[in-house]
Amino acid sequence: MSEINKPKNPEDDWKVWLVVNPAVWLMPILFAVLIVALVVHTYVISLGYGF
């Protein structure tokens, strides 16, 4: 098994964003959270707990 070089931070921090790119996953996750929040609020209000 070959040796993997340890990252030199902060010089190699940009490499993380090649894999974890918020332009790809941030908006779909936020839309999913919004939908879940709306469903939960709608259910709770339908039970009569609304103000």
All heavy atoms as TSV, in Angstrom:
chain	resi	resn	atom	element	x	y	z
A	1	MET	N	N	0.848	-1.176	0.000
A	1	MET	CA	C	0.000	0.000	0.000
A	1	MET	C	C	0.891	1.236	0.000
A	1	MET	O	O	1.843	1.322	0.752
A	1	MET	CB	C	-0.899	-0.037	1.227
A	1	MET	CG	C	-1.930	1.040	1.242
A	1	MET	SD	S	-3.103	0.764	2.580
A	1	MET	CE	C	-4.566	0.731	1.626
A	2	SER	N	N	0.574	2.174	-0.826
A	2	SER	CA	C	1.410	3.364	-0.929
A	2	SER	C	C	1.077	4.368	0.169
A	2	SER	O	O	-0.026	4.383	0.700
A	2	SER	CB	C	1.227	4.020	-2.295
A	2	SER	OG	O	-0.090	4.486	-2.418
A	3	GLU	N	N	2.042	5.161	0.475
A	3	GLU	CA	C	1.856	6.207	1.487
A	3	GLU	C	C	1.046	7.359	0.903
A	3	GLU	O	O	1.269	7.769	-0.236
A	3	GLU	CB	C	3.212	6.733	1.958
A	3	GLU	CG	C	3.938	5.809	2.897
A	3	GLU	CD	C	3.267	5.737	4.255
A	3	GLU	OE1	O	2.809	6.783	4.739
A	3	GLU	OE2	O	3.187	4.629	4.796
A	4	ILE	N	N	0.123	7.875	1.686
A	4	ILE	CA	C	-0.662	9.045	1.285
A	4	ILE	C	C	-0.071	10.244	2.003
A	4	ILE	O	O	0.097	10.224	3.220
A	4	ILE	CB	C	-2.139	8.866	1.649
A	4	ILE	CG1	C	-2.714	7.679	0.890
A	4	ILE	CG2	C	-2.923	10.137	1.349
A	4	ILE	CD1	C	-4.115	7.334	1.277
A	5	ASN	N	N	0.238	11.267	1.231
A	5	ASN	CA	C	0.804	12.469	1.835
A	5	ASN	C	C	-0.226	13.158	2.706
A	5	ASN	O	O	-1.376	13.321	2.306
A	5	ASN	CB	C	1.289	13.435	0.762
A	5	ASN	CG	C	2.454	12.873	-0.009
A	5	ASN	OD1	O	3.189	12.014	0.489
A	5	ASN	ND2	N	2.628	13.350	-1.226
A	6	LYS	N	N	0.175	13.565	3.883
A	6	LYS	CA	C	-0.718	14.319	4.755
A	6	LYS	C	C	-0.860	15.730	4.210
A	6	LYS	O	O	0.100	16.309	3.710
A	6	LYS	CB	C	-0.180	14.341	6.176
A	6	LYS	CG	C	-0.198	12.986	6.832
A	6	LYS	CD	C	0.101	13.070	8.288
A	6	LYS	CE	C	-0.043	11.680	8.882
A	6	LYS	NZ	N	0.065	11.674	10.315
A	7	PRO	N	N	-2.064	16.304	4.305
A	7	PRO	CA	C	-2.268	17.645	3.773
A	7	PRO	C	C	-1.504	18.692	4.574
A	7	PRO	O	O	-1.352	18.580	5.786
A	7	PRO	CB	C	-3.769	17.863	3.888
A	7	PRO	CG	C	-4.207	16.914	4.935
A	7	PRO	CD	C	-3.281	15.750	4.881
A	8	LYS	N	N	-1.046	19.697	3.856
A	8	LYS	CA	C	-0.406	20.838	4.506
A	8	LYS	C	C	-1.429	21.961	4.579
A	8	LYS	O	O	-1.745	22.599	3.581
A	8	LYS	CB	C	0.817	21.303	3.695
A	8	LYS	CG	C	1.929	20.280	3.651
A	8	LYS	CD	C	3.073	20.783	2.826
A	8	LYS	CE	C	2.649	20.785	1.373
A	8	LYS	NZ	N	3.682	21.106	0.441
A	9	ASN	N	N	-1.997	22.112	5.759
A	9	ASN	CA	C	-3.019	23.147	5.921
A	9	ASN	C	C	-2.360	24.471	6.233
A	9	ASN	O	O	-1.373	24.502	6.929
A	9	ASN	CB	C	-3.971	22.758	7.052
A	9	ASN	CG	C	-4.822	21.572	6.660
A	9	ASN	OD1	O	-5.228	21.456	5.521
A	9	ASN	ND2	N	-5.058	20.693	7.594
A	10	PRO	N	N	-2.835	25.576	5.786
A	10	PRO	CA	C	-4.022	25.781	4.942
A	10	PRO	C	C	-3.717	25.755	3.443
A	10	PRO	O	O	-4.589	26.036	2.641
A	10	PRO	CB	C	-4.497	27.153	5.367
A	10	PRO	CG	C	-3.259	27.894	5.722
A	10	PRO	CD	C	-2.328	26.839	6.311
A	11	GLU	N	N	-2.517	25.399	3.044
A	11	GLU	CA	C	-2.177	25.420	1.620
A	11	GLU	C	C	-3.031	24.457	0.795
A	11	GLU	O	O	-3.330	24.721	-0.366
A	11	GLU	CB	C	-0.699	25.083	1.400
A	11	GLU	CG	C	0.266	26.111	1.947
A	11	GLU	CD	C	0.633	25.842	3.393
A	11	GLU	OE1	O	0.418	24.722	3.889
A	11	GLU	OE2	O	1.131	26.772	4.043
A	12	ASP	N	N	-3.406	23.318	1.393
A	12	ASP	CA	C	-4.159	22.310	0.653
A	12	ASP	C	C	-5.659	22.352	0.925
A	12	ASP	O	O	-6.372	21.442	0.511
A	12	ASP	CB	C	-3.629	20.918	1.009
A	12	ASP	CG	C	-2.253	20.662	0.428
A	12	ASP	OD1	O	-1.895	21.340	-0.552
A	12	ASP	OD2	O	-1.539	19.786	0.944
A	13	ASP	N	N	-6.155	23.367	1.591
A	13	ASP	CA	C	-7.589	23.436	1.901
A	13	ASP	C	C	-8.454	23.513	0.651
A	13	ASP	O	O	-9.590	23.033	0.659
A	13	ASP	CB	C	-7.890	24.634	2.794
A	13	ASP	CG	C	-7.517	24.384	4.239
A	13	ASP	OD1	O	-7.210	23.223	4.576
A	13	ASP	OD2	O	-7.523	25.348	5.023
A	14	TRP	N	N	-7.955	24.094	-0.410
A	14	TRP	CA	C	-8.763	24.227	-1.628
A	14	TRP	C	C	-9.117	22.862	-2.197
A	14	TRP	O	O	-10.120	22.705	-2.874
A	14	TRP	CB	C	-8.030	25.068	-2.666
A	14	TRP	CG	C	-6.743	24.434	-3.131
A	14	TRP	CD1	C	-5.514	24.570	-2.572
A	14	TRP	CD2	C	-6.586	23.545	-4.234
A	14	TRP	NE1	N	-4.584	23.836	-3.257
A	14	TRP	CE2	C	-5.219	23.187	-4.289
A	14	TRP	CE3	C	-7.451	23.020	-5.185
A	14	TRP	CZ2	C	-4.708	22.333	-5.248
A	14	TRP	CZ3	C	-6.936	22.162	-6.145
A	14	TRP	CH2	C	-5.578	21.830	-6.166
A	15	LYS	N	N	-8.322	21.829	-1.918
A	15	LYS	CA	C	-8.596	20.504	-2.464
A	15	LYS	C	C	-9.859	19.895	-1.869
A	15	LYS	O	O	-10.518	19.092	-2.518
A	15	LYS	CB	C	-7.404	19.584	-2.218
A	15	LYS	CG	C	-6.184	20.007	-2.985
A	15	LYS	CD	C	-5.006	19.114	-2.668
A	15	LYS	CE	C	-3.766	19.610	-3.376
A	15	LYS	NZ	N	-2.579	18.816	-2.983
A	16	VAL	N	N	-10.195	20.280	-0.656
A	16	VAL	CA	C	-11.418	19.756	-0.041
A	16	VAL	C	C	-12.629	20.186	-0.847
A	16	VAL	O	O	-13.566	19.406	-1.050
A	16	VAL	CB	C	-11.517	20.244	1.419
A	16	VAL	CG1	C	-12.855	19.870	2.026
A	16	VAL	CG2	C	-10.379	19.700	2.235
A	17	TRP	N	N	-12.623	21.415	-1.360
A	17	TRP	CA	C	-13.794	21.934	-2.073
A	17	TRP	C	C	-13.930	21.337	-3.458
A	17	TRP	O	O	-14.950	21.528	-4.120
A	17	TRP	CB	C	-13.751	23.455	-2.135
A	17	TRP	CG	C	-13.819	24.010	-0.766
A	17	TRP	CD1	C	-12.843	24.658	-0.090
A	17	TRP	CD2	C	-14.928	23.944	0.136
A	17	TRP	NE1	N	-13.261	24.999	1.164
A	17	TRP	CE2	C	-14.531	24.572	1.335
A	17	TRP	CE3	C	-16.206	23.401	0.049
A	17	TRP	CZ2	C	-15.378	24.668	2.428
A	17	TRP	CZ3	C	-17.046	23.499	1.142
A	17	TRP	CH2	C	-16.631	24.129	2.310
A	18	LEU	N	N	-12.923	20.587	-3.928
A	18	LEU	CA	C	-13.101	19.842	-5.164
A	18	LEU	C	C	-14.044	18.665	-4.947
A	18	LEU	O	O	-14.728	18.222	-5.867
A	18	LEU	CB	C	-11.744	19.331	-5.681
A	18	LEU	CG	C	-10.756	20.404	-6.127
A	18	LEU	CD1	C	-9.451	19.744	-6.538
A	18	LEU	CD2	C	-11.319	21.220	-7.261
A	19	VAL	N	N	-14.080	18.144	-3.727
A	19	VAL	CA	C	-14.949	17.018	-3.395
A	19	VAL	C	C	-16.230	17.512	-2.738
A	19	VAL	O	O	-17.328	17.072	-3.081
A	19	VAL	CB	C	-14.207	16.040	-2.447
A	19	VAL	CG1	C	-15.115	14.902	-2.042
A	19	VAL	CG2	C	-12.937	15.554	-3.097
A	20	VAL	N	N	-16.117	18.440	-1.794
A	20	VAL	CA	C	-17.258	18.958	-1.045
A	20	VAL	C	C	-17.580	20.341	-1.587
A	20	VAL	O	O	-17.162	21.342	-1.042
A	20	VAL	CB	C	-16.926	19.029	0.460
A	20	VAL	CG1	C	-18.140	19.472	1.251
A	20	VAL	CG2	C	-16.411	17.719	0.967
A	21	ASN	N	N	-18.299	20.376	-2.676
A	21	ASN	CA	C	-18.591	21.636	-3.347
A	21	ASN	C	C	-19.985	22.114	-2.939
A	21	ASN	O	O	-20.980	21.494	-3.292
A	21	ASN	CB	C	-18.525	21.437	-4.857
A	21	ASN	CG	C	-18.653	22.731	-5.609
A	21	ASN	OD1	O	-18.875	23.770	-5.025
A	21	ASN	ND2	N	-18.523	22.666	-6.919
A	22	PRO	N	N	-20.071	23.218	-2.193
A	22	PRO	CA	C	-21.396	23.673	-1.752
A	22	PRO	C	C	-22.307	24.101	-2.894
A	22	PRO	O	O	-23.524	24.106	-2.729
A	22	PRO	CB	C	-21.105	24.845	-0.822
A	22	PRO	CG	C	-19.685	25.178	-0.992
A	22	PRO	CD	C	-19.005	24.025	-1.652
A	23	ALA	N	N	-21.762	24.416	-4.044
A	23	ALA	CA	C	-22.603	24.770	-5.187
A	23	ALA	C	C	-23.440	23.576	-5.637
A	23	ALA	O	O	-24.478	23.742	-6.263
A	23	ALA	CB	C	-21.749	25.267	-6.345
A	24	VAL	N	N	-22.997	22.381	-5.297
A	24	VAL	CA	C	-23.714	21.172	-5.700
A	24	VAL	C	C	-24.743	20.760	-4.650
A	24	VAL	O	O	-25.871	20.426	-4.985
A	24	VAL	CB	C	-22.707	20.020	-5.932
A	24	VAL	CG1	C	-23.429	18.722	-6.194
A	24	VAL	CG2	C	-21.777	20.362	-7.075
A	25	TRP	N	N	-24.392	20.763	-3.372
A	25	TRP	CA	C	-25.261	20.161	-2.367
A	25	TRP	C	C	-25.978	21.141	-1.466
A	25	TRP	O	O	-26.935	20.778	-0.809
A	25	TRP	CB	C	-24.474	19.188	-1.493
A	25	TRP	CG	C	-23.277	19.772	-0.818
A	25	TRP	CD1	C	-22.000	19.709	-1.238
A	25	TRP	CD2	C	-23.248	20.530	0.399
A	25	TRP	NE1	N	-21.169	20.369	-0.367
A	25	TRP	CE2	C	-21.906	20.886	0.651
A	25	TRP	CE3	C	-24.220	20.948	1.303
A	25	TRP	CZ2	C	-21.524	21.633	1.755
A	25	TRP	CZ3	C	-23.828	21.696	2.404
A	25	TRP	CH2	C	-22.499	22.018	2.617
A	26	LEU	N	N	-25.557	22.396	-1.402
A	26	LEU	CA	C	-26.134	23.300	-0.411
A	26	LEU	C	C	-27.598	23.638	-0.708
A	26	LEU	O	O	-28.453	23.520	0.163
A	26	LEU	CB	C	-25.298	24.579	-0.311
A	26	LEU	CG	C	-25.737	25.569	0.761
A	26	LEU	CD1	C	-25.613	24.933	2.135
A	26	LEU	CD2	C	-24.903	26.829	0.697
A	27	MET	N	N	-27.908	24.047	-1.911
A	27	MET	CA	C	-29.283	24.441	-2.219
A	27	MET	C	C	-30.268	23.269	-2.156
A	27	MET	O	O	-31.360	23.428	-1.597
A	27	MET	CB	C	-29.350	25.146	-3.583
A	27	MET	CG	C	-28.719	26.529	-3.567
A	27	MET	SD	S	-29.282	27.586	-2.217
A	27	MET	CE	C	-30.962	27.884	-2.691
A	28	PRO	N	N	-29.941	22.084	-2.689
A	28	PRO	CA	C	-30.900	20.973	-2.519
A	28	PRO	C	C	-31.161	20.621	-1.063
A	28	PRO	O	O	-32.302	20.311	-0.698
A	28	PRO	CB	C	-30.222	19.803	-3.254
A	28	PRO	CG	C	-29.327	20.447	-4.234
A	28	PRO	CD	C	-28.862	21.716	-3.617
A	29	ILE	N	N	-30.134	20.679	-0.217
A	29	ILE	CA	C	-30.343	20.392	1.201
A	29	ILE	C	C	-31.215	21.466	1.837
A	29	ILE	O	O	-32.120	21.172	2.621
A	29	ILE	CB	C	-29.002	20.245	1.939
A	29	ILE	CG1	C	-28.342	18.936	1.543
A	29	ILE	CG2	C	-29.189	20.310	3.437
A	29	ILE	CD1	C	-26.992	18.710	2.150
A	30	LEU	N	N	-30.977	22.735	1.500
A	30	LEU	CA	C	-31.793	23.808	2.067
A	30	LEU	C	C	-33.242	23.711	1.606
A	30	LEU	O	O	-34.163	23.969	2.384
A	30	LEU	CB	C	-31.201	25.172	1.707
A	30	LEU	CG	C	-29.891	25.516	2.401
A	30	LEU	CD1	C	-29.372	26.871	1.918
A	30	LEU	CD2	C	-30.040	25.514	3.903
A	31	PHE	N	N	-33.469	23.331	0.348
A	31	PHE	CA	C	-34.838	23.146	-0.127
A	31	PHE	C	C	-35.503	21.970	0.587
A	31	PHE	O	O	-36.687	22.034	0.918
A	31	PHE	CB	C	-34.885	22.937	-1.643
A	31	PHE	CG	C	-34.710	24.211	-2.419
A	31	PHE	CD1	C	-33.800	24.284	-3.455
A	31	PHE	CD2	C	-35.450	25.340	-2.126
A	31	PHE	CE1	C	-33.626	25.459	-4.168
A	31	PHE	CE2	C	-35.286	26.520	-2.821
A	31	PHE	CZ	C	-34.369	26.576	-3.858
A	32	ALA	N	N	-34.761	20.901	0.834
A	32	ALA	CA	C	-35.318	19.758	1.554
A	32	ALA	C	C	-35.670	20.149	2.991
A	32	ALA	O	O	-36.711	19.750	3.511
A	32	ALA	CB	C	-34.326	18.602	1.542
A	33	VAL	N	N	-34.822	20.947	3.630
A	33	VAL	CA	C	-35.107	21.414	4.991
A	33	VAL	C	C	-36.343	22.308	4.990
A	33	VAL	O	O	-37.185	22.219	5.890
A	33	VAL	CB	C	-33.880	22.153	5.575
A	33	VAL	CG1	C	-34.218	22.872	6.866
A	33	VAL	CG2	C	-32.739	21.172	5.805
A	34	LEU	N	N	-36.481	23.158	3.992
A	34	LEU	CA	C	-37.655	24.020	3.883
A	34	LEU	C	C	-38.921	23.194	3.734
A	34	LEU	O	O	-39.940	23.469	4.393
A	34	LEU	CB	C	-37.505	24.979	2.699
A	34	LEU	CG	C	-38.711	25.862	2.391
A	34	LEU	CD1	C	-38.942	26.858	3.521
A	34	LEU	CD2	C	-38.527	26.571	1.068
A	35	ILE	N	N	-38.880	22.170	2.909
A	35	ILE	CA	C	-40.062	21.332	2.705
A	35	ILE	C	C	-40.429	20.592	3.989
A	35	ILE	O	O	-41.609	20.527	4.371
A	35	ILE	CB	C	-39.822	20.350	1.537
A	35	ILE	CG1	C	-39.793	21.126	0.221
A	35	ILE	CG2	C	-40.876	19.262	1.502
A	35	ILE	CD1	C	-39.354	20.323	-0.960
A	36	VAL	N	N	-39.426	20.058	4.686
A	36	VAL	CA	C	-39.685	19.367	5.945
A	36	VAL	C	C	-40.287	20.337	6.962
A	36	VAL	O	O	-41.241	20.002	7.670
A	36	VAL	CB	C	-38.403	18.713	6.487
A	36	VAL	CG1	C	-38.590	18.226	7.914
A	36	VAL	CG2	C	-37.974	17.567	5.580
A	37	ALA	N	N	-39.737	21.545	7.047
A	37	ALA	CA	C	-40.259	22.533	7.993
A	37	ALA	C	C	-41.706	22.900	7.658
A	37	ALA	O	O	-42.543	23.024	8.568
A	37	ALA	CB	C	-39.378	23.779	7.993
A	38	LEU	N	N	-42.007	23.074	6.399
A	38	LEU	CA	C	-43.383	23.405	6.012
A	38	LEU	C	C	-44.343	22.269	6.331
A	38	LEU	O	O	-45.468	22.510	6.796
A	38	LEU	CB	C	-43.443	23.751	4.521
A	38	LEU	CG	C	-42.792	25.078	4.129
A	38	LEU	CD1	C	-42.813	25.246	2.619
A	38	LEU	CD2	C	-43.488	26.238	4.812
A	39	VAL	N	N	-43.929	21.031	6.094
A	39	VAL	CA	C	-44.784	19.883	6.403
A	39	VAL	C	C	-45.019	19.784	7.907
A	39	VAL	O	O	-46.156	19.573	8.350
A	39	VAL	CB	C	-44.163	18.587	5.839
A	39	VAL	CG1	C	-44.879	17.358	6.388
A	39	VAL	CG2	C	-44.203	18.596	4.322
A	40	VAL	N	N	-43.967	19.953	8.698
A	40	VAL	CA	C	-44.119	19.872	10.149
A	40	VAL	C	C	-45.017	20.986	10.663
A	40	VAL	O	O	-45.904	20.758	11.487
A	40	VAL	CB	C	-42.743	19.905	10.844
A	40	VAL	CG1	C	-42.873	20.095	12.341
A	40	VAL	CG2	C	-41.969	18.631	10.543
A	41	HIS	N	N	-44.812	22.203	10.177
A	41	HIS	CA	C	-45.647	23.319	10.628
A	41	HIS	C	C	-47.104	23.113	10.220
A	41	HIS	O	O	-48.019	23.415	10.988
A	41	HIS	CB	C	-45.124	24.638	10.058
A	41	HIS	CG	C	-43.973	25.182	10.821
A	41	HIS	ND1	N	-42.680	24.749	10.632
A	41	HIS	CD2	C	-43.905	26.138	11.773
A	41	HIS	CE1	C	-41.878	25.409	11.433
A	41	HIS	NE2	N	-42.598	26.265	12.151
A	42	THR	N	N	-47.333	22.630	9.023
A	42	THR	CA	C	-48.697	22.385	8.572
A	42	THR	C	C	-49.375	21.328	9.442
A	42	THR	O	O	-50.540	21.478	9.826
A	42	THR	CB	C	-48.691	21.922	7.104
A	42	THR	OG1	O	-48.032	22.902	6.315
A	42	THR	CG2	C	-50.091	21.725	6.582
A	43	TYR	N	N	-48.647	20.279	9.781
A	43	TYR	CA	C	-49.207	19.228	10.636
A	43	TYR	C	C	-49.512	19.752	12.036
A	43	TYR	O	O	-50.580	19.476	12.588
A	43	TYR	CB	C	-48.237	18.050	10.700
A	43	TYR	CG	C	-48.702	16.949	11.612
A	43	TYR	CD1	C	-49.781	16.143	11.263
A	43	TYR	CD2	C	-48.079	16.717	12.823
A	43	TYR	CE1	C	-50.218	15.132	12.098
A	43	TYR	CE2	C	-48.507	15.715	13.668
A	43	TYR	CZ	C	-49.583	14.924	13.300
A	43	TYR	OH	O	-50.007	13.935	14.136
A	44	VAL	N	N	-48.594	20.513	12.609
A	44	VAL	CA	C	-48.794	21.023	13.970
A	44	VAL	C	C	-49.956	22.019	14.003
A	44	VAL	O	O	-50.777	21.986	14.932
A	44	VAL	CB	C	-47.488	21.656	14.505
A	44	VAL	CG1	C	-47.735	22.425	15.800
A	44	VAL	CG2	C	-46.432	20.584	14.729
A	45	ILE	N	N	-50.056	22.865	13.013
A	45	ILE	CA	C	-51.167	23.817	12.958
A	45	ILE	C	C	-52.483	23.084	12.783
A	45	ILE	O	O	-53.512	23.488	13.337
A	45	ILE	CB	C	-50.912	24.868	11.861
A	45	ILE	CG1	C	-49.779	25.787	12.283
A	45	ILE	CG2	C	-52.175	25.668	11.558
A	45	ILE	CD1	C	-49.321	26.754	11.214
A	46	SER	N	N	-52.491	21.981	12.012
A	46	SER	CA	C	-53.737	21.231	11.814
A	46	SER	C	C	-54.195	20.539	13.112
A	46	SER	O	O	-55.377	20.232	13.249
A	46	SER	CB	C	-53.556	20.187	10.712
A	46	SER	OG	O	-52.720	19.133	11.148
A	47	LEU	N	N	-53.259	20.297	14.040
A	47	LEU	CA	C	-53.649	19.721	15.327
A	47	LEU	C	C	-54.246	20.752	16.268
A	47	LEU	O	O	-54.791	20.400	17.301
A	47	LEU	CB	C	-52.422	19.084	16.004
A	47	LEU	CG	C	-51.850	17.842	15.336
A	47	LEU	CD1	C	-50.609	17.391	16.086
A	47	LEU	CD2	C	-52.878	16.731	15.297
A	48	GLY	N	N	-54.136	22.020	15.936
A	48	GLY	CA	C	-54.709	23.070	16.757
A	48	GLY	C	C	-53.717	23.729	17.688
A	48	GLY	O	O	-54.120	24.411	18.630
A	49	TYR	N	N	-52.439	23.504	17.470
A	49	TYR	CA	C	-51.429	24.124	18.332
A	49	TYR	C	C	-50.948	25.469	17.803
A	49	TYR	O	O	-50.014	26.029	18.320
A	49	TYR	CB	C	-50.213	23.196	18.474
A	49	TYR	CG	C	-50.509	21.973	19.302
A	49	TYR	CD1	C	-50.412	20.715	18.743
A	49	TYR	CD2	C	-50.867	22.104	20.635
A	49	TYR	CE1	C	-50.680	19.591	19.489
A	49	TYR	CE2	C	-51.141	20.973	21.392
A	49	TYR	CZ	C	-51.038	19.713	20.809
A	49	TYR	OH	O	-51.296	18.614	21.568
A	50	GLY	N	N	-51.563	25.995	16.766
A	50	GLY	CA	C	-51.174	27.288	16.222
A	50	GLY	C	C	-51.576	28.424	17.135
A	50	GLY	O	O	-52.465	28.302	17.969
A	51	PHE	N	N	-50.940	29.526	16.968
A	51	PHE	CA	C	-51.246	30.682	17.819
A	51	PHE	C	C	-52.301	31.547	17.170
A	51	PHE	O	O	-52.175	32.193	16.252
A	51	PHE	CB	C	-49.991	31.511	18.081
A	51	PHE	CG	C	-49.019	30.770	18.948
A	51	PHE	CD1	C	-47.892	30.186	18.410
A	51	PHE	CD2	C	-49.248	30.631	20.316
A	51	PHE	CE1	C	-46.999	29.518	19.204
A	51	PHE	CE2	C	-48.354	29.950	21.128
A	51	PHE	CZ	C	-47.225	29.385	20.563
